[in-house]
């Protein structure tokens, strides 16, 4: 319900090959937004879906692991796994 949401999903795409610092900034910015959401809804689960070039996938994974605190789950170029996670999150809540 609107007063107690279960999950928030942020989906983003890296369009051009940039510097590592660009990826770090983007990931940190999203994680900070998740932090603000978690202040208001402490039990909410946060999910980051990140699409990038296959050559950037390992770098993006590393940045997410190193620069996130408030992101509960993330998928890099693996959006097909998202429905399974949502099913598991919701099966006991609905």
Secondary structure as GFF3:
##gff-version 3
##sequence-region A 1 94
A	DSSP	beta_strand	7	13	.	.	.	ID=ss1
A	DSSP	alpha_helix	20	40	.	.	.	ID=ss2
A	DSSP	beta_strand	45	51	.	.	.	ID=ss3
A	DSSP	three_ten_helix	54	56	.	.	.	ID=ss4
A	DSSP	alpha_helix	57	67	.	.	.	ID=ss5
A	DSSP	beta_strand	73	76	.	.	.	ID=ss6
A	DSSP	three_ten_helix	79	81	.	.	.	ID=ss7
A	DSSP	alpha_helix	82	90	.	.	.	ID=ss8
###
